[in-house]
Amino acid sequence: MMVLRKWFLSVLLCAAVFFSSAGLVQALGLVGDGQGAYYASDNQNFLLIDKSSMGPEHDMWSLLDLSTCSIGTWNGQRVVYGKVYMVMDAADSCTDGPSFGYVFFSNGVYHAPGGSYQNISGSNAYRAAKVIFDRASGSSSSGSKSSGAVSKTLLPDEEIAIGGICPYTATPEYVRSIYGEPDKLSKGNNHDGYYYEHWTYGNSFDLWFWEFKGQLSVQSVKITAANGLVTPKGIKVGSRESEVMKKYGNPYIPKNGSLWYKGRNGCDFVFGLKNGLVTSIGAGWSY
């Protein structure tokens, strides 16, 4: 989370090209509805789902790569899973920014990492949702289509934990009762003004606590080495990718060298991979 904010700040400070909305729309081949919304034409792969101001001269465009879309389920609802890129300059390619896995519903609502629900920007979210679902189901006449239907369901809360620590529920007192005092502890306030604490054990076990309604609880936990910590199903750093798939099924988004799963309340469960082996495991808010 801190790294992502630093990345955004560096982009704002270093970008030399004035952002041109018209230039990006033209570069992507998007079609405007005359009321501020832009949709993918049928023969290309990117759809604008949101545009946010990032300063006096820059907007951040959230672009869904339609070629990554696949049909799935979310708590019994028919949804589409897809990769969204954050692009901040018309001179960039569509995929120059960071990417995240999003969930799209047929009414134009989408679920972003971190648990928030938002509406597709523009005046006709239903039209945009139709583009998304048509592409995911393979009914679009354009060249790039998804690989077809994939069943993806939310993992139970009890399956998302590392070393016995569950995101959103574990308190500092509980963590101390298992692991004692952290080797390093830093604290402060995040960009929304919430108090946080960052705990580190050794050089491979990190926990972030956020305060909400007067209570500190773990928002994310991550391991980056074979330190003896495992998931409830026995996956650890060093486990094989095939073992993760066998125990957890199809990932929501196999992206950036990782297997990305979801739990309730927007909880992420991410297995970093290299050469077919797990190199890191993260659980909690938006990895």
C-alpha positions as CSV (number, residue, x, y, z in Angstrom):
1,M,0.0,0.0,0.0
2,M,2.8,2.4,0.9
3,V,4.7,1.5,-2.2
4,L,1.7,2.1,-4.4
5,R,1.2,5.6,-3.0
6,K,4.9,6.4,-3.5
7,W,4.6,5.2,-7.1
8,F,1.6,7.5,-7.7
9,L,3.5,10.4,-6.1
10,S,6.6,9.9,-8.2
11,V,4.5,9.8,-11.4
12,L,2.8,13.1,-10.5
13,L,6.2,14.7,-9.8
14,C,8.0,13.3,-12.8
15,A,5.5,13.3,-15.6
16,A,6.5,15.8,-18.3
17,V,3.8,15.4,-20.8
18,F,0.5,17.2,-20.3
19,F,-2.3,14.7,-20.0
20,S,-4.7,14.7,-23.0
21,S,-8.0,13.0,-22.5
22,A,-8.7,13.3,-26.2
23,G,-5.4,11.8,-27.1
24,L,-5.9,8.7,-25.0
25,V,-9.5,8.2,-26.2
26,Q,-8.2,8.4,-29.8
27,A,-5.3,6.1,-29.0
28,L,-7.6,3.5,-27.5
29,G,-10.3,3.7,-30.1
30,L,-12.9,4.4,-27.4
31,V,-16.4,5.5,-28.4
32,G,-18.0,8.4,-26.5
33,D,-21.7,8.5,-25.6
34,G,-21.8,12.3,-25.7
35,Q,-22.2,12.6,-21.9
36,G,-18.7,11.9,-20.7
37,A,-18.6,8.2,-20.8
38,Y,-16.4,6.1,-23.1
39,Y,-16.8,2.5,-24.2
40,A,-14.8,0.0,-26.1
41,S,-15.5,-0.3,-29.8
42,D,-16.0,-3.9,-30.7
43,N,-12.6,-4.4,-32.3
44,Q,-10.3,-3.4,-29.5
45,N,-9.6,-4.5,-26.0
46,F,-9.8,-1.6,-23.5
47,L,-12.8,-0.1,-21.8
48,L,-12.7,3.0,-19.6
49,I,-14.4,2.3,-16.3
50,D,-13.4,5.3,-14.2
51,K,-11.4,8.5,-14.4
52,S,-10.1,10.3,-11.3
53,S,-8.3,13.6,-10.9
54,M,-4.7,13.2,-9.7
55,G,-3.7,16.8,-9.8
56,P,-4.2,20.0,-11.9
57,E,-2.8,18.5,-15.0
58,H,-3.4,14.8,-14.7
59,D,-6.2,12.3,-14.5
60,M,-5.9,8.6,-13.7
61,W,-7.7,6.4,-16.1
62,S,-8.8,2.9,-15.0
63,L,-8.9,0.7,-18.1
64,L,-10.3,-2.8,-18.2
65,D,-8.4,-5.1,-20.5
66,L,-11.4,-7.0,-22.0
67,S,-9.1,-9.8,-23.3
68,T,-8.6,-10.8,-19.6
69,C,-12.3,-11.1,-18.9
70,S,-13.8,-14.5,-17.8
71,I,-17.2,-15.5,-16.6
72,G,-17.5,-16.7,-13.0
73,T,-19.6,-16.6,-9.9
74,W,-19.6,-14.4,-6.8
75,N,-21.8,-15.5,-3.9
76,G,-24.0,-17.2,-6.4
77,Q,-24.2,-14.2,-8.8
78,R,-23.0,-14.3,-12.4
79,V,-20.0,-11.9,-12.7
80,V,-17.0,-11.2,-14.8
81,Y,-13.4,-11.1,-13.6
82,G,-10.9,-8.9,-15.4
83,K,-7.6,-7.1,-15.1
84,V,-7.7,-3.3,-14.7
85,Y,-4.8,-1.0,-15.5
86,M,-4.2,2.5,-14.0
87,V,-2.8,4.8,-16.7
88,M,-1.9,8.5,-16.1
89,D,-0.6,9.8,-19.4
90,A,-1.7,9.7,-23.0
91,A,1.9,9.0,-24.0
92,D,1.8,5.7,-22.0
93,S,0.6,2.5,-23.4
94,C,-2.6,1.0,-21.9
95,T,-0.7,-1.3,-19.7
96,D,2.1,1.0,-18.4
97,G,0.4,1.5,-15.0
98,P,-0.1,-1.0,-12.2
99,S,-2.8,-3.6,-12.6
100,F,-5.4,-5.1,-10.2
101,G,-8.1,-7.8,-10.4
102,Y,-11.7,-6.4,-10.4
103,V,-15.1,-8.1,-10.3
104,F,-17.9,-6.7,-12.5
105,F,-21.6,-7.2,-12.0
106,S,-24.3,-7.0,-14.7
107,N,-25.8,-3.8,-13.4
108,G,-22.6,-1.8,-14.0
109,V,-21.3,-2.1,-10.4
110,Y,-17.7,-3.3,-10.0
111,H,-15.8,-4.5,-6.9
112,A,-12.3,-3.0,-6.6
113,P,-9.4,-4.4,-4.5
114,G,-9.8,-3.4,-0.8
115,G,-13.5,-4.2,-0.7
116,S,-15.1,-1.1,-2.2
117,Y,-18.0,-1.2,-4.6
118,Q,-18.4,1.5,-7.3
119,N,-20.3,2.2,-10.4
120,I,-18.8,2.3,-13.9
121,S,-18.3,6.0,-14.7
122,G,-20.5,7.6,-17.3
123,S,-24.2,7.8,-18.1
124,N,-24.8,4.3,-19.4
125,A,-23.2,1.7,-17.1
126,Y,-25.5,-1.0,-18.5
127,R,-24.1,-0.5,-22.0
128,A,-20.6,-0.9,-20.6
129,A,-21.6,-3.9,-18.6
130,K,-23.0,-5.5,-21.8
131,V,-19.6,-5.0,-23.5
132,I,-17.9,-6.7,-20.6
133,F,-20.2,-9.6,-20.4
134,D,-20.4,-10.1,-24.2
135,R,-16.6,-10.2,-24.4
136,A,-16.2,-12.6,-21.4
137,S,-18.8,-15.0,-22.8
138,G,-17.2,-14.9,-26.3
139,S,-20.3,-13.4,-28.0
140,S,-18.4,-10.3,-29.2
141,S,-17.3,-10.3,-32.8
142,S,-13.9,-8.9,-32.0
143,G,-10.7,-10.9,-32.2
144,S,-9.8,-11.3,-28.5
145,K,-12.1,-13.4,-26.4
146,S,-11.8,-15.0,-23.0
147,S,-11.0,-18.6,-22.5
148,G,-14.6,-19.3,-21.4
149,A,-16.5,-19.9,-18.2
150,V,-14.5,-20.4,-15.0
151,S,-16.1,-21.1,-11.7
152,K,-14.7,-18.9,-9.0
153,T,-16.2,-18.7,-5.6
154,L,-15.2,-16.9,-2.4
155,L,-12.9,-18.7,0.0
156,P,-14.3,-19.2,3.5
157,D,-12.8,-16.8,6.1
158,E,-11.2,-19.6,8.0
159,E,-9.1,-20.6,4.9
160,I,-7.4,-17.2,4.7
161,A,-4.7,-17.0,7.3
162,I,-0.9,-17.2,7.6
163,G,0.7,-18.6,10.7
164,G,-2.7,-18.5,12.5
165,I,-3.2,-14.8,11.8
166,C,-6.5,-13.9,10.1
167,P,-6.9,-10.5,8.4
168,Y,-9.5,-8.1,9.9
169,T,-9.9,-10.1,13.1
170,A,-6.5,-10.6,14.7
171,T,-5.7,-8.0,17.4
172,P,-2.2,-6.9,18.6
173,E,-2.9,-8.8,21.8
174,Y,-3.6,-12.0,19.9
175,V,-0.5,-11.7,17.8
176,R,1.7,-11.0,20.8
177,S,0.3,-14.1,22.6
178,I,1.6,-16.2,19.7
179,Y,4.8,-14.5,18.5
180,G,5.7,-12.1,21.3
181,E,6.9,-8.5,20.7
182,P,7.9,-7.6,17.1
183,D,11.5,-7.1,16.2
184,K,10.5,-3.7,14.6
185,L,7.4,-1.5,15.1
186,S,6.6,1.7,13.3
187,K,3.4,3.7,13.6
188,G,1.7,6.7,12.0
189,N,-1.4,7.8,10.2
190,N,-2.4,6.7,6.6
191,H,-3.6,9.0,3.8
192,D,-7.2,8.7,5.2
193,G,-6.1,9.8,8.6
194,Y,-6.4,6.3,10.2
195,Y,-3.8,5.3,12.8
196,Y,-1.7,2.3,11.8
197,E,1.1,0.1,13.1
198,H,3.6,-1.9,11.0
199,W,5.1,-4.9,12.8
200,T,8.0,-7.0,11.5
201,Y,9.3,-10.3,12.8
202,G,12.7,-11.2,11.4
203,N,13.1,-10.2,7.8
204,S,10.3,-12.2,6.3
205,F,7.1,-11.7,8.4
206,D,5.2,-8.4,8.2
207,L,1.9,-7.3,9.6
208,W,-0.1,-4.1,9.1
209,F,-2.6,-3.0,11.8
210,W,-5.2,-0.3,11.2
211,E,-7.4,1.3,13.8
212,F,-11.2,1.3,13.1
213,K,-13.7,2.4,15.7
214,G,-11.1,2.5,18.3
215,Q,-9.8,-1.0,17.7
216,L,-6.6,-2.1,16.1
217,S,-6.8,-5.2,13.9
218,V,-4.6,-6.8,11.2
219,Q,-5.3,-5.5,7.8
220,S,-2.6,-7.4,6.0
221,V,-0.1,-10.1,6.7
222,K,2.7,-11.3,4.5
223,I,5.6,-13.8,4.5
224,T,8.5,-13.8,2.0
225,A,10.7,-16.7,3.1
226,A,10.4,-20.3,4.4
227,N,10.1,-19.3,8.0
228,G,7.9,-22.1,9.3
229,L,4.6,-20.3,8.8
230,V,1.9,-22.0,6.7
231,T,-1.7,-21.4,5.6
232,P,-4.5,-23.5,7.1
233,K,-4.2,-25.9,4.2
234,G,-0.5,-26.3,4.7
235,I,0.9,-24.0,1.9
236,K,4.2,-22.3,2.7
237,V,6.9,-20.5,0.9
238,G,8.6,-23.2,-1.2
239,S,5.3,-25.1,-2.0
240,R,4.6,-25.9,-5.6
241,E,2.2,-23.9,-7.7
242,S,0.4,-27.1,-8.6
243,E,-0.2,-27.8,-4.9
244,V,-1.8,-24.3,-4.4
245,M,-4.1,-24.9,-7.3
246,K,-5.0,-28.4,-6.0
247,K,-5.9,-27.1,-2.6
248,Y,-7.5,-23.7,-3.5
249,G,-8.8,-24.3,-7.1
250,N,-8.8,-21.7,-9.9
251,P,-7.4,-18.3,-8.9
252,Y,-9.5,-15.2,-9.5
253,I,-6.7,-13.5,-11.4
254,P,-3.5,-15.3,-12.3
255,K,-1.5,-12.0,-12.7
256,N,2.0,-10.7,-12.5
257,G,3.5,-14.1,-11.5
258,S,1.0,-14.8,-8.7
259,L,-2.2,-16.7,-7.9
260,W,-4.8,-14.3,-6.6
261,Y,-7.8,-15.5,-4.6
262,K,-10.6,-13.7,-2.8
263,G,-12.5,-14.0,0.5
264,R,-15.4,-12.1,2.0
265,N,-15.2,-8.4,2.7
266,G,-12.7,-7.9,-0.1
267,C,-10.0,-10.0,1.5
268,D,-7.2,-10.9,-0.9
269,F,-5.1,-14.1,-0.6
270,V,-2.1,-13.9,-2.9
271,F,0.6,-16.5,-3.6
272,G,3.7,-15.0,-5.4
273,L,5.4,-17.4,-7.7
274,K,8.7,-18.0,-9.4
275,N,9.7,-21.0,-11.5
276,G,6.6,-22.8,-10.3
277,L,7.3,-22.3,-6.6
278,V,5.6,-20.1,-4.0
279,T,8.0,-17.2,-3.1
280,S,5.6,-15.1,-0.9
281,I,2.1,-15.3,0.6
282,G,0.0,-12.3,1.4
283,A,-3.4,-12.0,3.0
284,G,-5.6,-9.0,3.7
285,W,-6.3,-5.7,2.1
286,S,-5.3,-5.3,-1.6
287,Y,-2.1,-7.0,-2.5
